[in-house]
Amino acid sequence: MKNQDWERFGEDIRRTVQDAVDSQDFNRLNQTITNTVNHAMDGLEKGIHTMGDAVGDAVDKTAKNFKNQSWQNSRRQSNGNTYRYQGGPGQENAGYRWNPDSGQRREQGWQGQRTQDRAAAAGRQYRNVQNSPSVQKNTRLFVSTTGTKVGGVILAAAGYTLGISMLLLLILVVVVGITAFDFSSSFRVTACVLGAFLGAGAILAGVGTSLLGKVKRFRVYIREMGGKEYCEIKELAQRLKKPPKYIVKDLEKMINKGWFMQGHLDGQRTCLIVSNEAYAQYTDLMQRIEKQKQEERLEKARRAEEDMNMDPQVKEIIRAGDEYIKKIEKCNDAIPGEEISAKISRIQTLVDRIFDRVEQNPENLPDIRRMMEYYLPTTVKLLEAYEELDAQPVQGANIISSKSEIEKTLDTLNAAFEKLLDSLFQDTAWNVSADISVLNTMLAQEGLTKDDFKK
């Protein structure tokens, strides 16, 4: 059956329902719809899925028309009394309420409030979307499935009614044929016709049941989101006890049909996002993460290139220095006490900066050989000894005295490392001092010094 035929069929259903609503007489509604279904059976298998959409659209149109008509009638009977919006954004009970003293709604104030609401919503961050007001009542996000549900009920009811009726008739014909030993061509034709109608009824029932199941799952998805604008697929899968792949395909179909009016799936297909705003925030976040990863890859490549061009001796010194720094950090984690921990952290910071300086200026390599050959190994041994003493259950006089001596030695090492780091910057300090002297001389020649301005 062609799409035009199904549209005509849906229009017949819509007109029938509309007539019943207008006349308030529903007695012959079921019989009329059944007759219409029987007339459309010839092309059922080819166009059955389109029929569900046509029925849903027809019922939606009828519901809207009936709602508009009822609203207009109520306005004519209200004698100028109207509903007026009460409540602010985010309030549960906000809405239009009866106000007999007002003849009109304050449209400008309401429009201004809506503008403020949109401005506030635009400032939300993606990480706070879960705290947004409930979106279950937001018609901009979810389509109404009432019409589709009614269409599914009609299809399922018609299918089961037709199928059961044809099955009983087929059984009756077979019994009569067996009893009368009449298996003529007329018997076979009758049996085939009844079988065809039985199959058509089964298809109708299957499509109607499928529509009802889809509507039910759609509403479960909305309810499971709990007012959030996004939800993980695994949560929906656990709720429905379905595989995640099934949920993804189901959601894709609903998004394509427009049920989630602003629906999106994330790039990994692990999250459902139901608003364009939240999806834009997600996209922006993914772009920032990708940019950060790209920068990290470039930095890693740059460091790798520097390592390749680095002097082997410098590379070995830095590698050994990193090992010492790790040992110092390990000892610091194992030794309690804020005062001793501060001293160890100071050593760790100074040594780390010394190696950074050597990496930037390999010509300073001879200056740290003594540190590598004696100071650092001695520092690690002292820290390991302190860790062993501090772990003793009984802190006697000798243990306390030894720990005190080690702490004083750490102060001495800190002073030595500070002096070494300062000496590594001596050449830079000289160069800066020379540049400043030259600059002051030039400024004095031009009469631009501070003393010249006082004159």
C-alpha positions in Angstrom: 0.0 0.0 0.0 1.4 3.4 -0.9 2.1 6.2 1.6 -0.8 8.3 0.2 -3.2 5.4 1.0 -1.9 5.3 4.5 -2.3 9.0 4.9 -5.9 8.7 3.7 -6.4 5.8 6.1 -5.0 7.9 9.0 -7.2 10.9 7.9 -10.2 8.6 8.1 -9.3 7.5 11.6 -8.7 11.2 12.6 -12.1 12.2 11.2 -13.8 9.4 13.0 -12.3 10.3 16.3 -13.0 14.0 15.8 -16.6 13.3 15.0 -16.9 11.2 18.2 -15.4 14.0 20.2 -17.6 16.6 18.7 -20.8 14.6 19.2 -19.7 13.1 22.5 -21.0 9.7 21.1 -18.4 7.0 21.3 -20.8 4.0 20.9 -20.0 3.3 17.2 -16.3 4.5 17.3 -14.8 1.0 17.6 -17.1 -0.5 14.9 -16.3 2.4 12.4 -12.6 2.1 13.0 -12.8 -1.7 12.5 -14.6 -1.3 9.2 -11.9 1.2 8.1 -9.2 -1.3 9.0 -10.8 -4.1 7.1 -11.0 -1.9 3.9 -7.2 -1.2 4.2 -6.1 -4.8 4.6 -5.1 -5.5 1.0 -1.8 -3.5 1.2 -1.2 -4.0 4.9 2.2 -5.7 4.8 3.8 -3.1 2.6 2.9 -0.1 4.5 2.2 -1.2 8.1 4.9 0.9 9.8 3.7 4.1 8.1 0.2 3.4 9.5 1.4 3.7 13.0 2.8 7.2 12.3 -0.3 8.2 10.5 -2.5 7.1 13.4 -0.3 8.9 15.9 -0.3 12.1 13.9 -4.1 11.9 13.5 -4.7 11.4 17.2 -2.3 14.2 18.0 -4.1 16.6 15.7 -7.4 15.6 17.2 -6.2 16.1 20.7 -4.8 19.5 19.9 -8.0 20.6 18.1 -10.2 19.4 21.0 -7.9 21.1 23.5 -8.0 24.4 21.5 -11.8 24.1 21.2 -12.2 23.5 24.9 -10.0 26.4 25.8 -11.9 28.8 23.5 -15.2 27.6 25.1 -13.8 28.2 28.5 -12.7 31.7 27.5 -16.2 32.6 26.3 -17.7 31.4 29.6 -15.1 33.2 31.8 -16.6 36.7 31.5 -13.2 38.3 31.2 -11.5 36.3 34.0 -8.2 34.7 32.9 -5.3 32.6 34.0 -2.2 34.4 35.1 1.3 33.1 35.5 2.5 32.8 39.1 5.8 31.7 40.3 9.4 32.2 39.5 11.9 30.1 37.5 12.7 26.8 39.0 9.6 26.7 41.3 7.8 23.4 41.3 4.3 24.9 41.5 4.8 27.7 39.1 2.3 28.0 36.2 -0.9 29.6 35.0 -3.4 30.0 37.9 -6.9 31.3 38.1 -7.1 35.0 38.8 -10.7 36.5 38.7 -9.5 40.0 39.3 -7.3 40.2 36.3 -8.5 40.7 32.7 -5.2 40.0 31.0 -1.9 38.2 31.5 1.2 40.4 32.1 2.8 39.4 28.9 5.7 41.8 29.0 6.7 40.8 32.5 6.5 37.1 31.6 8.6 37.7 28.5 11.2 39.5 30.5 11.4 36.7 33.0 11.8 34.2 30.2 14.7 36.3 28.8 16.4 36.2 32.3 15.9 32.5 32.5 17.5 31.9 29.2 20.4 34.2 30.1 20.9 32.3 33.4 20.7 29.0 31.6 23.3 30.1 29.1 25.8 30.7 31.9 25.7 27.2 33.3 28.8 25.0 33.0 28.6 21.4 31.7 29.8 20.0 35.0 26.7 21.6 36.7 24.1 20.4 34.3 23.0 17.6 36.7 21.8 20.3 39.1 19.6 22.0 36.5 15.8 22.1 37.0 13.7 19.1 35.9 13.6 18.8 32.2 10.8 16.2 32.1 8.2 18.9 31.6 10.3 20.8 29.1 8.4 20.4 25.8 11.4 21.7 23.9 13.4 18.6 24.8 10.8 15.7 24.5 8.0 15.2 22.1 4.6 14.1 23.4 4.0 10.4 22.7 0.3 10.4 23.6 -0.7 10.1 20.0 1.7 7.4 19.3 0.6 5.5 22.3 -3.1 5.8 21.3 -2.1 4.7 17.8 -0.3 1.7 19.2 -3.3 0.8 21.4 -5.7 1.0 18.4 -3.4 -1.1 16.2 -2.8 -3.7 18.9 -6.5 -3.9 19.8 -7.5 -4.2 16.1 -4.8 -6.7 15.4 -5.6 -9.0 18.3 -9.4 -8.7 17.7 -9.0 -9.5 14.0 -6.5 -12.3 14.7 -8.5 -14.0 17.3 -11.7 -13.7 15.2 -10.1 -15.1 12.1 -8.4 -17.9 14.2 -11.8 -18.9 15.6 -13.4 -18.8 12.1 -10.6 -20.8 10.6 -10.9 -23.5 13.3 -14.7 -23.6 12.7 -14.2 -23.9 9.0 -11.7 -26.7 9.4 -13.9 -28.6 11.9 -16.9 -28.3 9.5 -14.8 -29.4 6.6 -13.5 -32.4 8.5 -17.0 -33.3 9.7 -18.6 -33.0 6.3 -15.6 -34.5 4.5 -15.7 -31.4 2.2 -12.2 -30.4 1.1 -13.3 -28.8 -2.2 -11.8 -25.7 -3.8 -14.2 -23.4 -2.0 -13.1 -24.8 1.3 -9.4 -24.2 0.4 -10.1 -20.7 -0.8 -12.0 -19.9 2.4 -9.2 -21.3 4.6 -6.6 -19.3 2.6 -8.6 -16.0 3.0 -9.1 -16.6 6.7 -5.4 -17.4 7.1 -4.4 -14.2 5.2 -6.6 -12.2 7.6 -5.1 -14.0 10.5 -1.6 -13.1 9.4 -2.7 -9.5 8.9 -4.1 -9.4 12.4 -0.8 -10.8 13.7 1.1 -8.1 11.9 -1.2 -5.4 13.2 -0.9 -6.7 16.8 2.9 -6.9 16.4 3.3 -3.4 15.2 0.9 -2.0 17.9 2.7 -3.9 20.6 6.1 -2.7 19.3 4.9 0.9 19.3 3.6 0.6 22.9 6.9 -0.9 24.0 8.9 1.9 22.4 6.7 4.5 24.1 7.2 2.8 27.4 11.0 2.6 27.0 11.0 6.3 26.0 9.2 7.3 29.1 11.5 5.1 31.2 14.5 6.9 29.7 13.1 10.3 30.6 12.2 9.1 34.1 15.6 7.5 34.6 17.4 10.8 33.7 15.9 12.3 36.9 15.7 15.8 35.5 19.3 15.9 34.2 20.2 16.9 30.7 22.5 13.9 30.2 22.6 10.2 31.3 25.1 7.4 30.8 24.0 4.6 28.6 25.1 1.9 31.1 22.6 3.4 33.7 19.8 3.1 31.2 20.9 -0.5 30.3 20.9 -1.5 33.9 17.4 0.0 34.4 15.9 -1.8 31.4 18.1 -4.9 31.8 19.2 -4.6 28.2 22.6 -4.7 26.5 24.2 -1.2 26.0 24.2 -1.8 22.2 20.5 -2.4 22.2 20.0 0.9 24.2 22.2 2.8 21.8 20.3 1.6 18.7 16.9 2.3 20.4 18.0 5.8 21.3 19.3 6.5 17.8 15.9 5.5 16.4 14.1 7.8 18.8 16.5 10.7 18.0 16.0 10.2 14.3 12.2 10.2 14.8 12.5 13.4 16.7 11.3 12.1 20.1 14.3 13.6 21.7 13.9 17.0 20.0 17.5 18.1 20.9 18.9 14.6 21.5 22.5 13.6 20.9 24.8 10.8 21.6 28.4 11.5 22.6 31.3 10.5 20.4 32.0 7.3 22.3 28.2 6.5 22.4 28.3 6.1 26.1 26.2 9.1 27.1 22.8 10.5 26.1 22.6 14.3 25.9 19.1 15.7 25.5 19.7 19.5 25.1 21.7 21.5 22.5 23.2 23.6 25.3 24.6 20.6 27.2 25.8 19.1 23.9 27.6 22.4 23.0 29.3 22.4 26.4 30.3 18.7 25.9 31.7 19.5 22.4 33.7 22.4 23.8 35.1 20.3 26.5 36.1 17.6 24.1 37.8 20.1 21.9 39.8 21.5 24.9 40.8 18.0 25.9 41.9 17.2 22.3 43.9 20.4 22.1 45.6 19.6 25.4 46.5 16.1 24.2 47.9 17.6 21.0 50.0 20.1 23.1 51.2 17.2 25.2 52.2 15.2 22.1 54.1 18.2 20.7 55.8 18.7 24.1 56.8 15.1 24.3 58.1 15.2 20.7 60.1 18.3 21.5 61.6 16.7 24.6 62.5 13.6 22.7 64.3 15.7 20.1 66.2 17.6 22.8 67.2 14.3 24.4 68.5 13.0 21.1 70.6 16.2 20.7 71.7 16.3 24.3 75.3 15.5 25.3 75.4 11.8 26.5 77.3 12.9 29.7 74.6 15.4 30.5 71.9 12.9 29.8 73.5 10.4 32.1 73.9 13.0 34.9 70.3 14.0 34.6 69.1 10.4 34.7 71.2 9.6 37.8 69.9 12.9 39.4 66.3 11.8 38.8 67.0 8.6 40.6 68.3 10.4 43.6 65.3 12.8 43.6 63.0 9.8 43.6 64.8 8.2 46.6 64.7 11.5 48.5 60.9 11.8 47.8 60.4 8.2 49.0 62.2 8.9 52.2 60.2 12.1 52.7 56.9 10.1 52.4 58.1 7.5 54.9 59.3 10.0 57.6 56.6 11.8 59.6 57.0 15.2 61.2 56.3 18.6 59.7 59.7 20.1 60.5 61.9 17.3 59.0 59.5 17.0 56.1 60.0 20.7 55.3 63.8 20.3 55.3 63.6 17.2 53.0 61.2 19.0 50.6 63.6 22.0 50.5 66.5 19.6 49.5 64.3 18.0 46.9 63.3 21.3 45.4 66.9 22.7 45.3 68.3 19.5 43.7 65.5 19.5 41.1 66.2 23.1 40.1 70.0 22.4 39.9 69.4 19.7 37.4 67.0 21.9 35.4 69.7 24.5 35.2 72.3 22.0 34.0 69.8 20.7 31.4 69.4 24.2 30.1 73.1 25.0 30.3 75.2 21.9 29.8 78.4 24.0 30.3 77.6 23.9 34.0 78.1 20.1 34.2 81.5 20.2 35.9 80.1 22.3 38.7 77.8 19.6 39.9 80.1 16.6 39.7 81.0 16.9 43.4 77.3 17.1 44.3 76.7 13.9 42.3 79.8 12.1 43.7 79.4 13.0 47.4 76.5 15.3 48.4 73.6 13.4 47.0 74.7 9.9 48.0 75.4 11.2 51.5 72.0 12.9 51.7 70.2 9.7 50.7 72.2 7.7 53.3 71.4 10.2 56.0 67.7 10.1 55.1 67.6 6.3 55.1 69.3 6.2 58.5 66.9 8.8 59.9 64.0 6.7 58.5 65.3 3.6 60.3 65.9 5.5 63.6 62.4 7.1 63.5 60.8 3.7 62.9 62.1 2.3 66.3 59.3 1.8 68.8 61.3 3.1 71.7 63.0 6.5 71.1 66.0 6.4 73.5 68.5 9.2 74.2 71.0 7.9 71.6 68.3 7.7 68.9 67.0 11.2 69.6 70.6 12.6 69.6 71.4 10.9 66.3 68.2 12.2 64.7 69.0 15.7 65.9 72.5 15.5 64.3 71.0 14.4 61.0 68.5 17.3 61.1 71.4 19.7 61.6 73.3 18.1 58.8 70.3 18.5 56.5 70.4 22.2 57.3 74.0 22.3 56.2 73.2 20.4 53.0 70.4 22.8 52.2 72.8 25.8 52.6 75.3 24.0 50.3 72.7 23.3 47.6 71.5 26.9 47.8 75.0 28.2 47.3 75.5 25.7 44.4 72.3 26.8 42.7 73.2 30.5 43.1 76.7 29.9 41.6 75.0 28.2 38.5 73.2 31.5 37.9 76.4 33.6 38.5 77.2 34.0 34.8 73.6 35.1 34.1 73.8 37.6 37.0 77.1 39.0 35.6 75.6 39.3 32.2 72.5 41.0 33.5 74.6 43.4 35.6 76.7 44.3 32.6 73.6 45.0 30.5 72.2 47.2 33.3 75.5 49.2 33.5 75.5 49.7 29.8 71.9 50.8 29.8 72.4 53.3 32.6 75.4 54.8 30.8 73.4 55.3 27.6 70.5 56.8 29.6 73.0 59.2 31.4 74.4 60.3 28.0 71.0 61.1 26.8 70.0 62.9 30.0 67.2 60.4 30.8 68.3 59.3 34.2 66.3 60.0 37.4 68.8 62.6 38.6 68.6 64.5 35.3 64.8 64.8 35.7 65.3 66.3 39.2 67.5 69.1 37.7 
